Amino acid sequence: MFMQIAIGAIGIGIVIMVGYLVIAQVRQALPTPQVANPCLGENASAAGDCFGADNTSTYVDSSEYVSGVDGTQSTVFAGFGLIAVGIIVLAAFGLINIFK
């Protein structure tokens, strides 16, 4: 019985690791949409909306897209983490049953 649980846990662990790699690669492969730079040519050293912003690039990365993809990636990684904790608990119960 414990051997079946151990083999299942190893299989799920491999799936989790592949999932981490796939999510990370997909995240890097997705193109980040560019939007027109509202601070182009503005004084970036003066107080205001463009303070410290890039005022030389015509286009900048869409902040809504970047934060949305980062949030989704964090949620998926948290789910993988919960599955990993479940595997650890399952293995602990298996070890307890062996030594009973």
CNS distance restraints for C-alpha pairs under 8 A (distance, minus, plus):
assign (resid   1 and name CA) (resid   5 and name CA) 6.53 0.50 0.50
assign (resid   2 and name CA) (resid   6 and name CA) 6.07 0.50 0.50
assign (resid   2 and name CA) (resid  94 and name CA) 5.77 0.50 0.50
assign (resid   2 and name CA) (resid  95 and name CA) 7.91 0.50 0.50
assign (resid   2 and name CA) (resid  98 and name CA) 7.62 0.50 0.50
assign (resid   3 and name CA) (resid   7 and name CA) 6.11 0.50 0.50
assign (resid   4 and name CA) (resid   8 and name CA) 6.09 0.50 0.50
assign (resid   5 and name CA) (resid   9 and name CA) 6.04 0.50 0.50
assign (resid   5 and name CA) (resid  90 and name CA) 7.75 0.50 0.50
assign (resid   5 and name CA) (resid  91 and name CA) 7.43 0.50 0.50
assign (resid   5 and name CA) (resid  94 and name CA) 7.41 0.50 0.50
assign (resid   6 and name CA) (resid  10 and name CA) 6.16 0.50 0.50
assign (resid   6 and name CA) (resid  91 and name CA) 6.94 0.50 0.50
assign (resid   7 and name CA) (resid  11 and name CA) 6.20 0.50 0.50
assign (resid   8 and name CA) (resid  12 and name CA) 6.17 0.50 0.50
assign (resid   9 and name CA) (resid  13 and name CA) 5.99 0.50 0.50
assign (resid   9 and name CA) (resid  87 and name CA) 5.86 0.50 0.50
assign (resid   9 and name CA) (resid  90 and name CA) 7.96 0.50 0.50
assign (resid   9 and name CA) (resid  91 and name CA) 7.56 0.50 0.50
assign (resid  10 and name CA) (resid  14 and name CA) 6.20 0.50 0.50
assign (resid  11 and name CA) (resid  15 and name CA) 6.30 0.50 0.50
assign (resid  12 and name CA) (resid  16 and name CA) 6.19 0.50 0.50
assign (resid  12 and name CA) (resid  87 and name CA) 7.85 0.50 0.50
assign (resid  13 and name CA) (resid  17 and name CA) 6.28 0.50 0.50
assign (resid  13 and name CA) (resid  84 and name CA) 7.04 0.50 0.50
assign (resid  13 and name CA) (resid  87 and name CA) 7.74 0.50 0.50
assign (resid  14 and name CA) (resid  18 and name CA) 6.17 0.50 0.50
assign (resid  15 and name CA) (resid  19 and name CA) 5.99 0.50 0.50
assign (resid  16 and name CA) (resid  20 and name CA) 6.24 0.50 0.50
assign (resid  16 and name CA) (resid  80 and name CA) 6.20 0.50 0.50
assign (resid  16 and name CA) (resid  83 and name CA) 7.97 0.50 0.50
assign (resid  16 and name CA) (resid  84 and name CA) 7.66 0.50 0.50
assign (resid  17 and name CA) (resid  21 and name CA) 6.41 0.50 0.50
assign (resid  18 and name CA) (resid  22 and name CA) 6.07 0.50 0.50
assign (resid  19 and name CA) (resid  23 and name CA) 6.04 0.50 0.50
assign (resid  20 and name CA) (resid  24 and name CA) 6.16 0.50 0.50
assign (resid  20 and name CA) (resid  77 and name CA) 7.19 0.50 0.50
assign (resid  20 and name CA) (resid  80 and name CA) 7.91 0.50 0.50
assign (resid  21 and name CA) (resid  25 and name CA) 6.09 0.50 0.50
assign (resid  22 and name CA) (resid  26 and name CA) 6.02 0.50 0.50
assign (resid  23 and name CA) (resid  27 and name CA) 6.06 0.50 0.50
assign (resid  23 and name CA) (resid  73 and name CA) 7.16 0.50 0.50
assign (resid  24 and name CA) (resid  28 and name CA) 6.38 0.50 0.50
assign (resid  25 and name CA) (resid  29 and name CA) 6.09 0.50 0.50
assign (resid  26 and name CA) (resid  30 and name CA) 6.12 0.50 0.50
assign (resid  27 and name CA) (resid  69 and name CA) 7.57 0.50 0.50
assign (resid  27 and name CA) (resid  73 and name CA) 7.88 0.50 0.50
assign (resid  32 and name CA) (resid  61 and name CA) 6.31 0.50 0.50
assign (resid  32 and name CA) (resid  62 and name CA) 7.02 0.50 0.50
assign (resid  32 and name CA) (resid  65 and name CA) 7.24 0.50 0.50
assign (resid  32 and name CA) (resid  66 and name CA) 7.20 0.50 0.50
assign (resid  33 and name CA) (resid  61 and name CA) 6.06 0.50 0.50
assign (resid  33 and name CA) (resid  62 and name CA) 5.76 0.50 0.50
assign (resid  33 and name CA) (resid  65 and name CA) 7.33 0.50 0.50
assign (resid  34 and name CA) (resid  59 and name CA) 5.75 0.50 0.50
assign (resid  34 and name CA) (resid  60 and name CA) 5.37 0.50 0.50
assign (resid  34 and name CA) (resid  61 and name CA) 4.71 0.50 0.50
assign (resid  34 and name CA) (resid  62 and name CA) 5.62 0.50 0.50
assign (resid  35 and name CA) (resid  59 and name CA) 5.37 0.50 0.50
assign (resid  35 and name CA) (resid  60 and name CA) 5.57 0.50 0.50
assign (resid  35 and name CA) (resid  61 and name CA) 6.27 0.50 0.50
assign (resid  35 and name CA) (resid  62 and name CA) 5.85 0.50 0.50
assign (resid  36 and name CA) (resid  58 and name CA) 6.14 0.50 0.50
assign (resid  36 and name CA) (resid  59 and name CA) 4.59 0.50 0.50
assign (resid  36 and name CA) (resid  60 and name CA) 6.43 0.50 0.50
assign (resid  37 and name CA) (resid  55 and name CA) 7.60 0.50 0.50
assign (resid  37 and name CA) (resid  57 and name CA) 6.77 0.50 0.50
assign (resid  37 and name CA) (resid  58 and name CA) 5.49 0.50 0.50
assign (resid  37 and name CA) (resid  59 and name CA) 4.90 0.50 0.50
assign (resid  37 and name CA) (resid  60 and name CA) 5.63 0.50 0.50
assign (resid  39 and name CA) (resid  44 and name CA) 7.68 0.50 0.50
assign (resid  39 and name CA) (resid  50 and name CA) 5.61 0.50 0.50
assign (resid  39 and name CA) (resid  53 and name CA) 6.94 0.50 0.50
assign (resid  39 and name CA) (resid  54 and name CA) 6.88 0.50 0.50
assign (resid  39 and name CA) (resid  55 and name CA) 5.10 0.50 0.50
assign (resid  40 and name CA) (resid  54 and name CA) 7.39 0.50 0.50
assign (resid  40 and name CA) (resid  55 and name CA) 4.36 0.50 0.50
assign (resid  40 and name CA) (resid  56 and name CA) 5.70 0.50 0.50
assign (resid  40 and name CA) (resid  57 and name CA) 6.48 0.50 0.50
assign (resid  40 and name CA) (resid  58 and name CA) 6.35 0.50 0.50
assign (resid  41 and name CA) (resid  55 and name CA) 5.35 0.50 0.50
assign (resid  41 and name CA) (resid  56 and name CA) 6.44 0.50 0.50
assign (resid  42 and name CA) (resid  50 and name CA) 7.02 0.50 0.50
assign (resid  42 and name CA) (resid  55 and name CA) 6.04 0.50 0.50
assign (resid  43 and name CA) (resid  50 and name CA) 7.17 0.50 0.50
assign (resid  43 and name CA) (resid  51 and name CA) 7.55 0.50 0.50
assign (resid  43 and name CA) (resid  55 and name CA) 7.43 0.50 0.50
assign (resid  44 and name CA) (resid  50 and name CA) 5.29 0.50 0.50
assign (resid  44 and name CA) (resid  51 and name CA) 4.58 0.50 0.50
assign (resid  44 and name CA) (resid  52 and name CA) 5.16 0.50 0.50
assign (resid  44 and name CA) (resid  53 and name CA) 5.82 0.50 0.50
assign (resid  44 and name CA) (resid  54 and name CA) 7.31 0.50 0.50
assign (resid  44 and name CA) (resid  55 and name CA) 6.44 0.50 0.50
assign (resid  45 and name CA) (resid  51 and name CA) 5.52 0.50 0.50
assign (resid  45 and name CA) (resid  52 and name CA) 6.16 0.50 0.50
assign (resid  46 and name CA) (resid  50 and name CA) 7.80 0.50 0.50
assign (resid  46 and name CA) (resid  51 and name CA) 5.89 0.50 0.50
assign (resid  47 and name CA) (resid  51 and name CA) 5.48 0.50 0.50
assign (resid  50 and name CA) (resid  54 and name CA) 7.95 0.50 0.50
assign (resid  50 and name CA) (resid  55 and name CA) 7.82 0.50 0.50
assign (resid  61 and name CA) (resid  66 and name CA) 7.66 0.50 0.50
assign (resid  62 and name CA) (resid  66 and name CA) 6.40 0.50 0.50
assign (resid  63 and name CA) (resid  67 and name CA) 6.09 0.50 0.50
assign (resid  64 and name CA) (resid  68 and name CA) 6.03 0.50 0.50
assign (resid  65 and name CA) (resid  69 and name CA) 6.15 0.50 0.50
assign (resid  66 and name CA) (resid  70 and name CA) 6.09 0.50 0.50
assign (resid  67 and name CA) (resid  71 and name CA) 6.03 0.50 0.50
assign (resid  68 and name CA) (resid  72 and name CA) 6.22 0.50 0.50
assign (resid  69 and name CA) (resid  73 and name CA) 6.09 0.50 0.50
assign (resid  70 and name CA) (resid  74 and name CA) 6.17 0.50 0.50
assign (resid  71 and name CA) (resid  75 and name CA) 6.25 0.50 0.50
assign (resid  72 and name CA) (resid  76 and name CA) 6.26 0.50 0.50
assign (resid  73 and name CA) (resid  77 and name CA) 6.13 0.50 0.50
assign (resid  74 and name CA) (resid  78 and name CA) 6.08 0.50 0.50
assign (resid  75 and name CA) (resid  79 and name CA) 6.32 0.50 0.50
assign (resid  76 and name CA) (resid  80 and name CA) 6.33 0.50 0.50
assign (resid  77 and name CA) (resid  81 and name CA) 6.13 0.50 0.50
assign (resid  78 and name CA) (resid  82 and name CA) 6.30 0.50 0.50
assign (resid  79 and name CA) (resid  83 and name CA) 6.37 0.50 0.50
assign (resid  80 and name CA) (resid  84 and name CA) 6.22 0.50 0.50
assign (resid  81 and name CA) (resid  85 and name CA) 6.26 0.50 0.50
assign (resid  82 and name CA) (resid  86 and name CA) 6.23 0.50 0.50
assign (resid  83 and name CA) (resid  87 and name CA) 6.33 0.50 0.50
assign (resid  84 and name CA) (resid  88 and name CA) 6.37 0.50 0.50
assign (resid  85 and name CA) (resid  89 and name CA) 6.26 0.50 0.50
assign (resid  86 and name CA) (resid  90 and name CA) 6.06 0.50 0.50
assign (resid  87 and name CA) (resid  91 and name CA) 6.12 0.50 0.50
assign (resid  88 and name CA) (resid  92 and name CA) 6.17 0.50 0.50
assign (resid  89 and name CA) (resid  93 and name CA) 6.26 0.50 0.50
assign (resid  90 and name CA) (resid  94 and name CA) 6.27 0.50 0.50
assign (resid  91 and name CA) (resid  95 and name CA) 6.21 0.50 0.50
assign (resid  92 and name CA) (resid  96 and name CA) 6.18 0.50 0.50
assign (resid  93 and name CA) (resid  97 and name CA) 6.19 0.50 0.50
assign (resid  94 and name CA) (resid  98 and name CA) 6.31 0.50 0.50
assign (resid  95 and name CA) (resid  99 and name CA) 6.45 0.50 0.50
assign (resid  96 and name CA) (resid 100 and name CA) 6.24 0.50 0.50
